[in-house]
Amino acid sequence: QVQLVESGGGLVQTGGSLRLSCVASGRIFSSSVMAWFRQAPGKEREFVAAILWSGGNTYYGDSVKGRFTISKNNAKNTVYLQMSSLKPDDTAVYYCAANPVLPLGTMMRPTSYAYWGQGTQVTVSS
């Protein structure tokens, strides 16, 4: 079992920045994939970014490339999402997700992840 707790959401103006954190506890395997998804009202859950727990390879959704950065601190069992140049379209509940192992071609699918946090709201005002 893996427990995930997100924090860092809030209200920010267009062009601003926020950093989200996800603290993981429980059995985290070296092969684990940690990811961020987001879901806006009335929309499907969208892949934002993922990072391999061992090695640190990163992957991004097209809508956030160049603006968001995913990183991790293995010693603190924490994954971060640094968000910059925020836009109103980035407004959503952001979720942290984890799975012990995933083929690269499946990591953008929410259904690939067994463990989820409770989510943190990010609101970008225009």
Secondary structure, DSSP 8 states (H G I E B T S, - for coil): -EEEEEE--EEEETT--EEEEEEEEE---TT-EEEEEEE-TTS--EEEEEEETTT--EEE-TTTTTTEEEEEEGGGTEEEEEE-S--GGG-EEEEEEEES---GGGTT-GGG-SEE---EEEEEE-
